[in-house]
Amino acid sequence: MTLLKGTLTALITPFDAEGAPDEAAFRAHVQRQLAAGIEGLVPCGTTGEAATMSPAEQQQVIGWCVEEVAGQRPVVAGVGSSSTAESAVLAKNAAAAGASHLLLVTPPYNKPTPAGLIAHFQAVARAGGGLPIVFYNVPGRTALDADEETVAAVCAQVPEVVAIKEATGDLERACRIKERLGDTISLLSGDDFSLLPFYAAGGDGAISVVSNVMPAETVAVYRRLQAGDLLGAREAFYRTRSLTKPLFRQTNPIPVKMALAALGACEPHFRLPLVAGDAAEYGALYAAMRQLGLS
């Protein structure tokens, strides 16, 4: 099985004024990502506000993504839930919609034991019909931090796991995963702040938020480093970092959606409990975008 590599975008889900997924805006956003050279698309993850979407809405959005990608890139569909039964339904729906991979976060709030986590992944793998799975570790959202021992235990029991999205930003953790699992799975960053050092430590790519707004530059960080152009990779990385900082001053995906709304790519609409702040709260974000020539 070909391992995931390069830059994948954790897609936003545009909503219209009535709160429904905005099909035209979403499809246009996917096309901009493809045109910029993004190596994969990730609908219905954290950035896509999947936690407040129904299973039917998630399947619909995944289907739109699959149609737009038309087999050109992997589509890694988020199927995370606190409930294993619901994640199983989401996995079955994602497979029916044509996703190539599943993104499965450790179940939020429940804090399962390693044995429970293995059983969770096994159940979702069965429901997904054997689609390859990206193990998503983001303790800031889930209250469970899966260390390299836990990840290795899940991989040993669930062969469908082919990658990990490691979102702690802990480079020492990334190194330990690489030492433990080598090239048997893809090591993907879930932390835009540390992309360049993560790649230098052996990372295979990233599932990025900033690439929603700066896809070409985010792609360039990985590609230039792989080509041996450290200076070029560093230049691209620091360009993305100047936007990454204001993009994470509030809960993701509020700022990234506000940035895209400022560019006319979507409307500034969210599902409760997320709300947009006052315009003054995004002054630093808009200033960074102007400095980068984005608006």
PyMOL commands that set and color helices and strands:
alter all, ss='L'
color gray80, all
select helices_A, chain A and resi 23-35+50-52+55-69+84-97+114-127+139-142+148-157+171-181+192-200+210-212+215-226+230-247+254-262+279-291
alter helices_A, ss='H'
color red, helices_A
select strands_A, chain A and resi 6-10+40-42+76-78+101-105+133-137+161-166+186-189+205-208
alter strands_A, ss='S'
color yellow, strands_A
deselect
rebuild
show_as cartoon
